[in-house]
Amino acid sequence: MNMSATRDVPGERERLVVIGGDAAGMSAASQARRLKSAGELEIVAFERGHFTSFSACGIPYWVGGEVPERDRLIARTAEEHRARDIDLRMRTEVMEIDVAGGRVRARDVDSGAESWTSYDKLVIATGARPIRPDMPGADAPGVHGVQTLDDGQALIDRLARTRGRRAVVIGAGYIGVEMAEALINRGYEVTVVNRGSEPMSTLDPDMGRLVHEAMEGLGITMVDDAAVTKILTGGDGAVRAVATEDAEYPADVVVLGIGVRPETELARAAGLPLGDHGGLLTDLAMRVRGHENIWAGGDCVEVLDLVSGRERHIPLGTHANKHGQIIGTNAAGGYATFPGVVGTAVSKVCDLEIARTGLREKDARRAGLQYVTATIESTSRAGYYPGASFMTVKMLAERRTGRLLGVQIVGREGAGKRVDIAAVALTAGMTVEQMTSLDLGYAPPFSPVWDPVLVAARKAAKAVQQPT
């Protein structure tokens, strides 16, 4: 091991060290630089990969061909960050955080050389890691996760080399269904093996069933209630099939869409506080609890759910960028807070749009809330206007108070972004009765006279009024 013999010491300037060069980390670094010049604040950022400030959410669309070039997913290059006086060290992985000593130990990924860098202030933005099943064959050639641009490039390269056209996706969450679409677009025969009773466990099963039916309508083979036991390989060591207890599914390529966990081993080893989901715990200013000069944000933290009042791990780029802005402001001596989230997410598989915000039924039960539900079918436009498509809207409201608890929407064009109406209502703490009076935009090309979300609110309000 090559280890620098001396510990560098900050000069008169304060030094901000950032671990992680994607959304939260580089947003924090950039915001801090906006507020403080290089003469006032030195910023050093470490990124173990080849790319910085990229959109992981866009990888399925790059793999599927909708986004033609990898570089379109990069918001800002390492050279652009360095031009703004941010010392960004690529291909450098932080191996240890010495909280008592105010320093981090980093290793050059290519050379193996290690050195210590001291800090006055520290930002932890280590992101999340894909869940990789602990089973035979999980590391075989042809088995791919899709968390980074390097992962996406490896998958694209594999698809270009593979003669067969059979793909198996393990898992049916956001990544699973988006990768199923990407592979369908590339002309593959796609099988999705899902441990749950329906795809999209972020929805209630009755809404997930709509996704299942639509995916089968697109030619995707759906296998629910099935746990993968092993990945079978051929004579060349590469993947050839995915096995469950009951069947084998031939595969020339396997994509893992099981989900992610917070990447917090560094934080755990440093004795920093973690929550029930393994994410770092922070205060409203995104400062790690109990540590005045350490902040954390992005996929490695847990955040407050404003509806249930509990901490949750919700790995989304929208949150990560907001966290970075808040952290950068505070690290530079300003003041900003992140109040929490309501759990809004939207996705699609081909022309099917899938959206949710707030609580599912099992979330409400876990929080000890009594609730009513209302499910309606409506159209995206006035029924007589060309191109109107159907959507299903499900709404949860608290019994007696009528407080909105959650909304799920499944439909075609014009369905998904309607969830934003509900997200605003949840953030404002509105009741379903109050929602029925919302002054939403109307014209036949955009909506029926009664928007589908308001139709669901009316039905939920009636359910709230029914005697128990």
Number of C-alpha atoms within 10 A of each C-alpha: 8 11 13 13 9 9 12 13 12 13 8 10 13 17 21 24 26 29 26 27 28 29 29 35 33 30 22 32 30 21 19 28 21 14 16 17 14 16 10 14 21 23 25 21 22 26 25 21 18 13 19 26 20 22 19 19 17 18 25 23 18 21 25 20 14 12 15 12 11 17 15 13 19 18 13 16 14 20 12 12 18 14 10 14 17 23 19 24 18 19 16 24 20 23 13 17 25 15 17 7 9 15 21 19 18 23 22 18 16 9 11 13 14 19 17 22 20 21 25 17 19 28 29 25 30 29 27 19 18 17 14 16 16 10 11 12 21 20 15 17 17 23 22 21 21 24 22 21 23 15 15 21 16 16 21 14 12 17 20 9 9 12 9 12 16 20 27 27 27 27 27 28 21 23 26 27 27 23 27 31 25 23 26 20 15 14 13 20 17 24 23 26 26 25 18 18 15 24 31 23 18 18 26 19 18 11 22 21 16 17 24 22 14 18 22 12 10 14 12 21 17 19 21 17 12 18 17 19 16 18 25 20 20 10 7 8 12 19 23 24 22 27 17 14 10 9 11 15 18 18 26 23 26 28 23 23 28 20 20 18 18 24 20 23 16 16 20 15 11 14 12 19 16 20 15 11 13 19 30 30 24 24 16 15 20 27 25 24 18 12 12 10 17 25 29 34 33 33 29 29 32 26 31 22 19 18 23 18 12 12 19 20 23 25 20 16 18 13 19 26 20 19 29 29 24 27 32 31 24 22 26 22 12 12 12 16 17 18 13 19 20 25 22 21 21 19 18 18 20 17 13 19 20 27 23 30 27 26 27 22 20 12 16 20 12 10 14 10 15 14 21 20 21 20 19 17 16 23 23 24 25 21 17 10 14 10 13 21 17 18 22 20 26 24 28 28 27 21 21 16 15 23 23 32 30 28 31 30 28 27 25 20 18 17 25 22 17 20 23 17 16 28 22 14 21 24 15 11 15 16 20 29 20 17 21 20 11 12 7 12 9 14 10 15 15 16 21 19 16 17 22 24 25 22 20 26 32 20 18 29 28 14 19 24 12 10 7 7
